[in-house]
Structures are given as structure tokens and as C-alpha cells.
Amino acid sequence: MTSIADDGVFFVVTQAFSMMGGIIGLFILDYRMTLIGTFFYSGKSGHYEVFCKEAETYYGRVYCRK
């Protein structure tokens, strides 16, 4: 298996399972928690892109994940 995929693939798979587990866990506790959590997470990533572009314009080359 290691010869087929590198560490990046394993990282992505583990992160996907972690995220799915978190969503399922929140849904088990209360469906409203799931909605609030996904709303804040999507908002956070949207603000990250805006601030990353702003920092890139002011400070030149800045590491931003795409």
C-alpha cells in the first residue's frame, strides 16, 4: 500500500474520516449543533481565503493553502 500512495494521501484520508466522525458525533448529540458547527467552519475557511489574499497583496509572497 505504501508504494501506491504517499503520506499526503494517508493524511487526506485520515482527515476526511476525522471530519466525518466529528459531524456524526455532533449529529448524535444534537442536529442543531451540527448545523452551527458546519456554518462556523465554512465561514472560517471563507475568511481565511480573504485574509490570505489581503496578506499576499501587502506582504508579497505568503504561504496560503489552496
Buried (B, 14 or more C-beta within 10 A) or exposed (E): EEEEEEEEEEEEEEEEEEEEEBBEEBBEEEEEBBEEBBEEEEEEEEEEEEEBEEEEEEEEEEEEEE
